[in-house]
Amino acid sequence: MSDNEFIIVDEENKETDSGQTGDDVKQEVVSAEEGKEEDKDDDGYEKVCFICHRPESVTGKMIDLPNNITVCPDCMQKSFDAMTSGSIDLNRLMNMPGVQFLNMSDLENLQPKPQKIKKKKEKPKEFHQLDIKNIPAPHKIKARLDEYVVGQEYAKKAMSVAVYNHYKRVATDTMDDIEIEKSNMLMIGPTGSGKTYLVKTLARLLDVPLAITDATSLTEAGYIGDDIESVVSKLLAAADNDVERAEQGIIFIDEIDKIAKKHNTNQRDVSGESVQQGMLKLLEGSDVEVPVGANSKNAMVPLTTVNTKNILFICGGAFPDLEEIIKERLQKKTSIGFNSELKDQFDNDKDLLSKVTVEDLRKFGMIPEFLGRLPIIFTLKPLDKSMMVQILKEPKNAILKQYQKLLALDEVRLDFDEGALEAIAEKAMAKDTGARALRAIIEEFMLDIMYEIPKDDSIGEVEITRAYIEGTGGPVIRLRGQEVPRLEDMA
């Protein structure tokens, strides 16, 4: 090296021992100081937009206006567009070097309390990635359903196979050229037979988002009521606005029989056949624009696109009077002679609903295109007396177990004898509202017991008898340390 040569060292960008430049170190120090300031300012609340009422965690950084009014960038941009025909871009204005957007609230001395809402504690999102090896086999799905749902063996079997095939289809979406069709289901069963409970248990088992909605509120687009896309927006909300997770979820549409085509009506059928037609693409698989964080579309709510190709749709309904349609079809086979069938042979058939065909559903008012997109149709049996007794005591969260736990918190043991269980089942059968009647009946008889027991600390055990349920006696009360029971009518 000659004497005339110079060595130039850039002091600002000189590397440190750790391999970082001076600028990197300065940037880390500044970021750490900013983080401390943010932690200091964070009081556990976040600002809310004055116009669209969305929080700062959804909209991004708010713009402060006088009198503690905060407006999100989307609403401010819409206001600019309305005043200037879209010639001002708020993002470019705020990000322009040397230009600072003035917060006029700093100039005000007397201000009302600012609008704020408490921040939600953000939970780390755990995306449940589907893997063929992790999908439970049909017999395992049915075994888990057996723990919670009594009876309905065929329905549980059909549902287990359909769900298993559907999620195999989702997991192998792009493996080869053979495209597997969706396994959408239609459940038909009387009220209280366990349709909704089956779906809830299924979604909990598979750890996928579930949206339960009523078809009664759905109307044709442009009329008052929920649009058809609202069922997808509920699923998106159940998936914490995670589109990928929502696209692998389950949508259960209850009361599907209420959108049947109306017969002999002169009025416009805005909640019947038109809703069925609007749902066709939804069931088959299409891109749907749904609002984020809201149930209805409007100018202030951002939209996102959800593909329904891998969403499993389960429809359920009681289909009242469908049995009459089935009976009418079966009675047409009646002939004259020795091999003729009696016309009244189907009047007392408890399992008549299981003989349903697609033709019966078409006669009920469901359009063939809609039924074609629900390839798996199965029925649930009405509950009999023995099933009612099983429902009372066998499932994991049986009604009796719930009351026993409530009284155990008061250190009191609760027992029901077999006669009492049969009496409760008989009363529930008379109400004809399925399993829902059981809780209403037990609530009625447990009211006085739940009221009286906390008064007396000496009570150690209560046994509910058939006589108490039928109103001819009282429960058996045993005091702590006492072997001989005493009768006491607490009704």
Order of alpha helices (4+ residues) and beta strands (2+ residues): alpha-beta-alpha-beta-beta-alpha-alpha-beta-alpha-alpha-beta-alpha-beta-alpha-alpha-beta-alpha-alpha-beta-beta-beta-alpha-alpha-alpha-beta-alpha-alpha-beta-alpha-alpha-beta-alpha-beta-beta
